[in-house]
């Protein structure tokens, strides 16, 4: 199993505030990994660093052996916690956009998912509900055949039915050699699909473990362990 | 990738700007008809109304010209430094490709905007005889530009005019990049940065001219004395040429500086909330 992501002594500071403090982490390919922690723990900062949206203050970060940049953007598919779609464009425009820019984008897969959700590609983004916009964004991101998917809070702010759809989309649409990094604080909703978890708090890694190990050795669910570790 | 960035930026930016410029032309035509119906601008009872109509139309044209600058700059700000930036900045493209791809679109529109304003003013003001005269004289004016007698000053002025869309666009982009560095009120910071940069540029330009101006005058007069050809005309023109070159060089240096500032921010200082 090869390493898809490796960071050593990685730090990110915003002025006097430290978002990530000297963290070291190694993630293997072919796994669904939960990046779990309370709000403000540094999850989004780590994901933004992976996507070259922020520069580290110190330390190194390698994705498939490359520092974040042009090469890594070709293999990393990123779902931010906010909607980035231009409201004036049509869904079909985004399909063409992704197909043009990302060599690994599978147009037929995207159209198929849209059809199954009964979303007309000719509709403009502004005519869609917020939940549907998030689904369109997820479809675009998951229709890439990326090596690493970074999903930042993919199920926050959507109803339970939509959560189920989103999680099934994630599971059904990734290659087994790819890695999915899901950042969330809604543990119980995602714990059934995770292979591995990384607990993060105040910019420090508190725990990195296999889900099966937690269940067998500690006799605890991920949600239960999360509540123990992050007890207020 | 540069072509793709250009293509999508062009497709996004065109509908609104085409509509706005189309409305501007319609306004020019309507005002022209209105002025004609009021028997023109010559002293009669309706002349005040005609003048007001003319002023309103010229203001509308001016607003559309200014809006084009604003909109192209806002598009860059919005697509790179707001939520849309999460997509733009994770595309497999370099910062150079991003700036050039979007910049070309803006430069083309800003240049078209200038031509459009000329056409709108012609529709508004010029009589049919004026138009035929302009069409008659234009080729001659262009041909005379390439003649040997054309002073270098004219060419420098043309060059300066051609460079303006580039320097203005990159200045707007640099302002957006500086605005992105602020923790809040980024759009306001962008607008403030633009006017701040313009003010500093004006002051620096004046200082440079104040320092170099007397030297340039002395150089050209000395050269004149060496040649022994006493003329009042040539030294003044030479001084103007040198000052123009100095101003142009200053604009180019600023534009290059803005470009690298923009690139540095995109590569190292992105601050997406």
Interface residues (C-beta under 8 A of the other chain):
Chain A: X48 X51 X52 X53 X54 X55 X70 X73 X74 X76 X78 X80 X82 X83 X84 X85 X86 X88 X89 X93 X97 X100 X101 X102
Chain B: X1 X4 X7 X8 X11 X12 X79 X83 X84 X85 X86 X87 X89 X90 X91 X92 X93 X94 X268 X269 X270 X272
